[in-house]
Amino acid sequence: MYLNLLNLKDKKLFFALASRQVKVDGKVSQYELKLLELFETEMDIPKIDTMEKAELDDIIAGITDDIIVKKVVIFELVSLACVDFDYADVEKDFIHHVKEKLNMDDSLFKAIEKQAVDMINLTNKIQETILGQ
Protein backbone atom coordinates (compact mmCIF):
# COMPACT_ATOMS: atom_id res chain seq x y z
CA MET A 1 0.00 0.00 0.00
CA TYR A 2 2.84 2.40 0.88
CA LEU A 3 5.79 0.49 -0.55
CA ASN A 4 6.15 2.98 -3.40
CA LEU A 5 7.47 5.44 -0.80
CA LEU A 6 10.58 3.30 -0.28
CA ASN A 7 13.79 3.67 -2.24
CA LEU A 8 15.14 0.70 -4.21
CA LYS A 9 17.44 -0.51 -1.43
CA ASP A 10 14.67 -0.39 1.19
CA LYS A 11 12.24 -2.15 -1.16
CA LYS A 12 14.69 -5.03 -1.53
CA LEU A 13 15.31 -5.20 2.21
CA PHE A 14 11.59 -5.06 2.94
CA PHE A 15 10.91 -7.90 0.52
CA ALA A 16 13.64 -9.99 2.14
CA LEU A 17 11.94 -9.45 5.52
CA ALA A 18 8.48 -10.20 4.13
CA SER A 19 9.73 -13.39 2.46
CA ARG A 20 11.11 -14.60 5.78
CA GLN A 21 8.08 -13.55 7.76
CA VAL A 22 5.64 -15.69 5.77
CA LYS A 23 7.66 -18.78 6.72
CA VAL A 24 8.01 -18.18 10.48
CA ASP A 25 4.74 -19.88 11.43
CA GLY A 26 5.61 -22.98 9.43
CA LYS A 27 2.85 -22.50 6.87
CA VAL A 28 2.68 -20.24 3.85
CA SER A 29 -0.90 -19.52 2.86
CA GLN A 30 -2.25 -18.66 -0.56
CA TYR A 31 -3.19 -15.24 0.85
CA GLU A 32 0.39 -14.56 1.92
CA LEU A 33 1.75 -15.66 -1.45
CA LYS A 34 -0.75 -13.42 -3.24
CA LEU A 35 0.18 -10.44 -1.08
CA LEU A 36 3.89 -11.07 -1.74
CA GLU A 37 3.09 -10.98 -5.47
CA LEU A 38 1.20 -7.72 -4.97
CA PHE A 39 4.19 -6.30 -3.09
CA GLU A 40 6.44 -7.17 -6.04
CA THR A 41 4.03 -5.49 -8.44
CA GLU A 42 3.64 -2.40 -6.26
CA MET A 43 7.40 -2.01 -5.90
CA ASP A 44 7.91 -2.65 -9.63
CA ILE A 45 10.95 -4.82 -9.04
CA PRO A 46 11.10 -8.12 -10.91
CA LYS A 47 13.01 -11.08 -9.49
CA ILE A 48 13.70 -9.67 -6.06
CA ASP A 49 16.54 -11.39 -4.18
CA THR A 50 15.12 -12.67 -0.88
CA MET A 51 18.61 -12.64 0.67
CA GLU A 52 18.13 -16.14 2.14
CA LYS A 53 21.74 -16.38 3.32
CA ALA A 54 21.83 -12.96 5.01
CA GLU A 55 21.38 -12.65 8.76
CA LEU A 56 18.02 -11.22 9.78
CA ASP A 57 19.58 -8.49 11.88
CA ASP A 58 21.85 -7.46 8.99
CA ILE A 59 18.81 -7.05 6.74
CA ILE A 60 17.06 -4.92 9.36
CA ALA A 61 20.22 -2.86 9.97
CA GLY A 62 20.34 -1.96 6.27
CA ILE A 63 16.96 -0.23 6.35
CA THR A 64 17.18 3.55 6.06
CA ASP A 65 17.03 5.32 9.41
CA ASP A 66 13.94 7.34 8.53
CA ILE A 67 10.71 7.28 10.52
CA ILE A 68 8.47 7.10 7.43
CA VAL A 69 10.43 4.12 6.07
CA LYS A 70 10.21 2.38 9.45
CA LYS A 71 6.46 2.99 9.67
CA VAL A 72 5.92 1.60 6.17
CA VAL A 73 7.98 -1.50 6.91
CA ILE A 74 6.08 -2.26 10.11
CA PHE A 75 2.66 -1.49 8.64
CA GLU A 76 3.23 -3.73 5.62
CA LEU A 77 4.70 -6.58 7.70
CA VAL A 78 1.71 -6.54 10.07
CA SER A 79 -0.67 -6.47 7.10
CA LEU A 80 1.12 -9.47 5.63
CA ALA A 81 0.94 -11.34 8.94
CA CYS A 82 -2.82 -10.78 9.19
CA VAL A 83 -3.81 -11.47 5.60
CA ASP A 84 -4.28 -15.21 6.23
CA PHE A 85 -6.73 -14.54 9.10
CA ASP A 86 -4.14 -15.81 11.62
CA TYR A 87 -1.82 -13.28 13.26
CA ALA A 88 0.24 -15.98 14.96
CA ASP A 89 2.36 -15.31 18.04
CA VAL A 90 5.50 -16.30 16.14
CA GLU A 91 4.66 -13.67 13.50
CA LYS A 92 4.12 -11.10 16.24
CA ASP A 93 7.51 -12.05 17.72
CA PHE A 94 9.16 -11.62 14.32
CA ILE A 95 7.62 -8.18 13.82
CA HIS A 96 8.45 -7.13 17.39
CA HIS A 97 12.05 -8.10 16.73
CA VAL A 98 12.09 -5.93 13.61
CA LYS A 99 10.48 -3.09 15.59
CA GLU A 100 13.11 -3.35 18.33
CA LYS A 101 16.00 -3.37 15.84
CA LEU A 102 14.48 -0.33 14.12
CA ASN A 103 14.31 1.44 17.50
CA MET A 104 10.63 2.20 17.08
CA ASP A 105 8.73 3.61 20.04
CA ASP A 106 6.25 1.16 21.61
CA SER A 107 3.27 3.51 21.42
CA LEU A 108 3.90 4.26 17.75
CA PHE A 109 4.31 0.56 17.02
CA LYS A 110 1.05 -0.30 18.79
CA ALA A 111 -0.83 2.39 16.84
CA ILE A 112 0.53 1.16 13.50
CA GLU A 113 -0.12 -2.47 14.41
CA LYS A 114 -3.72 -1.74 15.41
CA GLN A 115 -4.40 0.22 12.25
CA ALA A 116 -2.94 -2.51 10.03
CA VAL A 117 -4.95 -5.23 11.80
CA ASP A 118 -8.12 -3.12 11.60
CA MET A 119 -7.55 -2.46 7.89
CA ILE A 120 -7.11 -6.15 7.09
CA ASN A 121 -10.17 -7.09 9.16
CA LEU A 122 -12.28 -4.45 7.41
CA THR A 123 -11.03 -5.57 3.99
CA ASN A 124 -11.94 -9.15 4.81
CA LYS A 125 -15.45 -8.11 5.95
CA ILE A 126 -15.97 -6.12 2.76
CA GLN A 127 -14.90 -9.10 0.66
CA GLU A 128 -17.31 -11.33 2.58
CA THR A 129 -20.17 -8.92 2.00
CA ILE A 130 -19.51 -8.16 -1.63
CA LEU A 131 -17.98 -11.37 -2.89
CA GLY A 132 -19.44 -13.86 -0.44
CA GLN A 133 -15.94 -15.11 0.38
Steps between C-alpha positions, in 0.01 A plus 500: 500500500784740588795309357536749215632746760811286552821537304635203303730379778223512762257324265745212463562483874128514573432216258773291662330554838154425361625181333638379832197605698256286301702191595535560876173330595587190300224548244483726198142572401365586158406842641858568607636390163250724321593798716871437434420509127311826550799642688725413205259668260461809718876539536551436127804283559515170313691204642569641843784328688358372830849503655452150647861476618509842669455531875164643602656773710727603211196541275325713762816706561512590130162673508522878471485677835191702412177494699276482191696202364478326838125561522446361150706190574310424820158577353557276198647215708201504737262507203679200353482313831124556525401431141453126563255567787759373752732753664706230670712567808814401310416763236446757774839405648665543160346844450583605857860403434504717188339784698763474774789498251348804328483677838132576458310641796252255657202735481563575133541130427174414677312769305636377166435137591140573600432696184646227278299228677183711480557566129544131420194406707289764325625388158409142582149604614448699181607202290259277692214741442566576137653179374354251745850375582 
